[in-house]
Amino acid sequence: MNDTDSVDMSSGEESESIDLIGSNLNERMSVSLEMRVVPSDVPISEELSQFDSSRFAQELFLKAGTHDFETCLHQHWRHYVPLCYTYHSNLVEGMMELNAESILFRPLEIFLYGNEDMENAVQTITALNNPPTVCGHLFKPEEPTYFCRDCCVDSTCVLCTECFLQSEHRKHRYKMSMSGGGGYCDCGDKEAWKQDVHCNLHKPSINQEQDNDNILERLPIQLKNRARQLFEVLFNFSIQLLCCEAYENIPTTLREVVQIDIDNQYVTMVFNDEIHTYDQVISVLTQSIFCSKQEGREYASTVDREGRSAVKCGNFEQCLEVKQMILQKTVDVPLKCLV
């Protein structure tokens, strides 16, 4: 972390520094984290608006422990996932999420915890856990951070105010700085401190290390059984989809057979990598799909933030043509692109 407006409390000296790299990074992040607003008047079908998550969760309870449990989830996902996630007519607006929380996630939560009172269920399970031995507090902009000159492994190891006041480091030579936002409190991280790793709030009990080895044994047996069955289905489902590069290769049990507009059946998808810069991606897209520079910037932001973005929707020949143009523009190091 680069310190700005820092005050050395051990010597009383004040120092200010201008972080040009940080300012450029913040400007870049402001572009990559740009949020798209989904129009409030997007029509939601009657089927989605009237879906009963509790009723479907009860169906899962009845089929738990049988082969029908996986079949039931597959049928649910293959029908509702395409309905809940759909692209805007203007692709640069990204993907719309329609009632996914209540249709796709809420039933799984009810099944996993065994009831509909999520808040109480989470509190009950949390109470079974030992107090955390690592802080992990996320710093906000302009929030004080504390660096101990005597004990820190390097200058990036800092404490939040609460941990600092409850630690031995307050008696050492330290420096207070103002966070630029982001980064975490390192209290409890053994690799960050030469000594006095924990503050009083996160100091582990004598038997806590042994207790952590048996953390799963403290969970209710019914919860563990439901979690094991649900997570197995979820992981297998995710792996099967992630390993398919073409829609036609998705197992028939996982895809809905629906009537599709043949002129908008395919998309050209651009994927993120660690090689091409923002400007390179923007330049390639403006030349390949003939979008404006602003639209190219929004596509690049989506690729950076979500790992991929659809840049063309049409029939197979149209999408393939765009893919080939993108590959031609990045012939030295091809930009990953699939239809």
C-alpha positions, 0 to 999 in steps of 0.5 A: 500500500502506498501511504499518502498524508502519512504521519510518523507518530514515533518522530512527530514528522509529517510527510505528504506524497503524491502517488501518480501511479495510484491516481492513474490506477484509480482512474483505470479502476473507475472505468473497470468498475463502472456499473451498468444500470438495468432499465426498471421497465424491463418486462418480467414474464408472469412465469418468473414473477409468480415463481414460488421458491418455498414450494420448489424448496419443499420439492427438493426436501422430498427428493433429497437422498434420491437420484431424483434430487439431481434430476429435479435441479437439472430440470429447474436450471435448464429451464429457468437459467436462460429465462433469468439471464438474458442479454439486452437488445443492445449488447453493450448494456451487458446481461440482465438478471431477472429474478435470479435471486428468488428463483435460482438461489433462494430455494437452495438456501432454504434447502441447505439451512432447513428453513426459511428464516435465513438470518436466524439459521446463519446466526445459529451456525455462526455461533458454533464457530470459534471467534476469528483469529484474523481480522481482515477488515476492509479499509475505506478511503480516508480510514486510518491505518497503522504501521509498526516499524518494529514488528512489520515484515514490510510497509504493506502490513498494517492494522485497523484502528480497533486492532491497533488499540488492542495490540502491543504495537501501540507501545512501539514505534509506529506510523499512522497513514490514511488509506486510499481505500481497499486493502485489509487489516493484517492482524492475525496474519503470521506472515505479516508480523515478526512478533505480536501477531494477534491483538487482544480481540483476535488472540486464539484460545489455548484449545482453539487450534485443536478445535478448528480441526474438528469444526465440521463435527460441530455442524448438525448432521442434517445440515452436513448431509444436505450440504454434501448432496447439494454441493456435489450436484452444484460442482458437477453441474458447473464443471460440465458447463465450464468444459463445454466450449459450444452450446451443442456440446452441452449434455441434453440433460442440461439444456432446454430445447426451445424455439430460438430465433435463428438470426440471433442464435449465436454470440461472439464472446471475447475473453479476458487475459493477462496480455492485452491492454484496455487500449488494445481491446478497445482498438480491436473492437472498434475495428471489428464490430464498428462500435464507438470508442465509448462502447469499446471501452464499456465492452473492455470494462465488462471483459475485465470485470466479469472475465468475458463479454458478448460483442456480437449477436446474430447467426453463425456466419455473422458471429464467425466473421467477427471472430475471424476479424478479431483474431486477424487484428491480434495475429501476434498474440490472438485475443481469445474469442469463441462463437 
